[in-house]
Amino acid sequence: MFIDLNADLGEGGDFDSLLMPLITSANIACGGHAGDVDSMRNAVHLAHAHGVRIGAHPSYPDRAHFGRRSMQIDPSKLVFSITAQLWALKAVCIEDGISVSYVKPHGALYNDAAVNPELADQIAQLIFEIDPDLAVMALAGSCLIQAAAARGLTTIAEGFADRAYLPNGTLMPREQDGAVLTDLAQVKAQALALVGQVQSICIHGDNPNAVAQTLAIRQTLLENGVSIHV
């Protein structure tokens, strides 16, 4: 049995260089909530050096709130923003002769697309039109996973080691107490429980405990016979 470990990187945090050797997929911010050409280049170079799969991490165009607030935005403007974000990262990758492998929406866009079929369909159609070889990483069982599969896109069902879930399988809103898991034993147990349920486990790169949690998760998975690779 195996599992992919992914992290949200290129967001201006201090842990990219420490996390990159520990993960197998990197979700790289591409300008919507964070990131610029320099941060994308740095993250792409690190990923390439460590053999890490590269994913685009677009969001609502909302740098002021780090992409973590839902936006009422005209669909055409959202399409324009996501398209620009994806091509910004693709252009950086082209410089090095490497490819973007998948798309994982960020923050509120991720959560909204998990439960809103219309938004999910819009995003899946856009990704298909830009590059049908791009996979879609999204919350396991979500509307976006279903919409991407309906378009014939490869899907990567994701779970979270460092976030609490609601009974309906969606993520607990960050403003609620206990939404972000900090107890290391709880994080390790949740990561292990996700094996066999999802294809990829996420650790948030902007979490101050991200490196310690990732090291602990890796150790727990390996001790339980779970290989870590794409």
C-alpha positions in Angstrom: 0.0 0.0 0.0 1.2 3.5 -0.7 0.2 7.1 -0.3 1.2 10.5 -1.7 2.1 13.3 0.7 1.4 16.9 -0.5 2.0 20.3 0.9 0.9 23.8 0.0 4.1 25.7 -0.8 5.3 28.9 -2.4 3.1 30.9 -0.1 5.8 33.0 1.5 6.4 30.6 4.4 9.8 29.6 5.8 9.5 25.9 5.4 9.5 25.2 1.7 13.2 24.0 1.6 12.6 21.8 4.7 9.3 20.3 3.5 10.2 19.6 -0.1 12.5 16.6 0.7 9.7 15.1 2.8 6.8 15.2 0.4 6.0 13.8 -3.0 3.7 16.5 -4.4 3.9 20.3 -4.1 0.9 22.5 -4.5 2.5 25.8 -5.6 0.7 29.1 -5.1 0.4 30.9 -8.4 -0.6 34.5 -7.6 -4.3 34.3 -6.5 -3.8 34.2 -2.7 0.0 34.3 -2.6 3.1 33.9 -4.7 4.8 35.7 -7.6 7.2 34.7 -10.4 10.2 34.6 -8.0 8.4 32.4 -5.4 7.1 30.1 -8.1 10.5 29.7 -9.7 12.0 28.9 -6.3 9.4 26.3 -5.5 9.6 24.8 -8.9 13.4 24.5 -8.7 13.1 22.9 -5.3 10.5 20.4 -6.4 12.4 19.5 -9.5 15.6 19.0 -7.5 13.8 16.6 -5.1 11.8 14.7 -7.7 8.5 16.1 -6.3 5.4 16.3 -8.5 4.3 19.8 -9.3 0.7 21.0 -8.9 -0.9 24.4 -9.5 -2.7 25.9 -6.4 -5.0 28.6 -7.7 -7.5 30.5 -5.6 -10.0 33.2 -5.6 -8.2 36.5 -6.5 -8.0 37.5 -2.8 -4.5 38.2 -1.5 -5.9 40.4 1.3 -7.5 37.4 3.0 -5.1 34.7 1.7 -7.9 33.2 -0.4 -9.7 31.9 2.7 -12.9 33.9 2.2 -15.7 32.9 -0.2 -16.2 35.5 -2.9 -19.2 36.4 -5.0 -17.4 36.9 -8.3 -18.6 37.0 -11.9 -18.0 33.6 -13.4 -16.1 35.1 -16.4 -13.8 37.0 -14.0 -13.1 33.8 -12.0 -12.3 31.9 -15.2 -9.9 34.7 -16.2 -8.2 34.7 -12.8 -7.8 30.9 -12.6 -6.6 30.8 -16.2 -4.0 33.5 -15.5 -2.8 31.6 -12.4 -2.4 28.3 -14.1 -0.5 29.8 -17.1 1.7 31.7 -14.8 2.9 28.5 -13.2 3.0 26.6 -16.5 5.2 29.3 -17.9 7.7 29.0 -15.1 7.8 25.2 -15.5 8.3 25.6 -19.2 11.5 27.6 -18.5 12.9 24.4 -16.9 11.4 22.0 -19.4 9.1 20.4 -16.8 5.4 20.1 -16.4 2.6 20.9 -14.1 0.9 17.6 -13.3 -2.3 18.6 -11.5 -4.5 21.4 -10.2 -5.6 21.7 -6.6 -7.7 24.8 -5.7 -6.8 26.7 -2.6 -8.8 27.7 0.5 -12.3 29.0 0.0 -12.3 28.1 -3.6 -11.4 24.5 -2.7 -14.1 24.3 0.0 -16.8 26.0 -2.2 -16.1 23.7 -5.1 -16.4 20.7 -2.8 -20.1 21.4 -2.2 -21.2 23.6 -5.1 -21.8 21.4 -8.2 -22.1 24.5 -10.5 -18.7 25.9 -9.4 -17.1 22.4 -9.5 -18.3 21.9 -13.0 -17.0 25.3 -14.1 -13.6 24.6 -12.7 -13.4 21.1 -14.1 -14.4 22.4 -17.6 -11.8 25.2 -17.4 -9.0 22.7 -16.5 -10.1 20.4 -19.3 -10.0 23.2 -21.8 -6.6 24.4 -20.7 -5.0 21.0 -20.6 -6.9 17.7 -20.5 -3.8 15.9 -19.2 -3.9 17.9 -15.9 -5.2 15.9 -13.0 -7.5 17.4 -10.4 -6.7 17.1 -6.7 -9.7 17.7 -4.5 -11.5 16.6 -1.3 -12.4 12.9 -1.5 -16.1 12.5 -2.4 -16.5 16.1 -3.3 -18.4 17.8 -6.1 -15.1 18.7 -7.7 -13.9 15.1 -7.8 -17.2 14.1 -9.4 -17.1 16.9 -11.9 -13.5 16.2 -12.9 -14.2 12.5 -13.4 -17.2 13.3 -15.5 -14.9 15.4 -17.8 -12.6 12.4 -18.1 -9.9 14.1 -16.1 -7.6 12.1 -13.8 -8.6 12.7 -10.2 -6.6 12.6 -7.0 -8.8 12.1 -3.9 -7.3 14.0 -1.0 -7.5 13.9 2.8 -6.0 16.2 5.5 -3.9 15.1 8.4 -3.9 18.5 10.1 -7.6 19.5 9.8 -10.7 18.4 11.6 -13.7 17.2 9.6 -17.4 17.8 9.9 -19.8 14.8 10.0 -20.7 15.3 6.3 -17.0 14.8 5.3 -16.2 18.4 4.6 -13.5 20.4 6.4 -14.4 22.2 9.6 -14.3 26.0 9.0 -11.0 27.5 10.2 -12.8 30.0 12.5 -14.2 27.1 14.6 -12.2 25.9 17.6 -10.3 22.7 16.9 -10.4 23.1 13.1 -6.6 22.9 12.8 -5.1 19.9 14.5 -2.0 20.5 16.6 -1.8 17.4 18.8 0.9 15.3 17.2 -0.6 12.0 18.2 -4.0 13.0 16.7 -2.3 14.1 13.5 -0.5 10.8 13.1 -3.6 8.8 13.9 -5.6 10.7 11.3 -3.0 10.3 8.7 -2.9 6.6 9.2 -6.7 6.3 9.2 -6.8 8.1 5.8 -4.6 5.4 4.1 -6.8 3.4 1.8 -9.5 6.1 1.9 -7.6 8.7 -0.2 -4.8 8.9 -2.7 -3.0 11.9 -1.2 -2.6 13.4 2.3 -2.1 17.1 2.8 0.0 19.0 5.3 -0.3 22.8 5.3 3.0 24.4 4.6 2.1 27.6 6.5 1.5 25.7 9.7 4.4 26.4 12.2 4.3 22.7 13.1 4.4 21.6 9.4 7.9 20.1 9.4 7.5 18.3 12.7 4.1 16.9 11.7 5.4 15.8 8.3 8.3 14.0 9.8 6.0 12.3 12.3 3.5 11.3 9.7 6.2 9.8 7.5 7.6 7.8 10.4 4.1 6.5 11.3 3.2 5.5 7.8 6.5 3.8 7.1 6.4 1.9 10.4 2.9 0.6 9.4 4.1 -0.6 6.0 2.8 2.3 4.0 5.1 3.4 1.1 5.2 7.1 0.3 5.2 8.0 -3.4 3.1 9.2 -6.2 
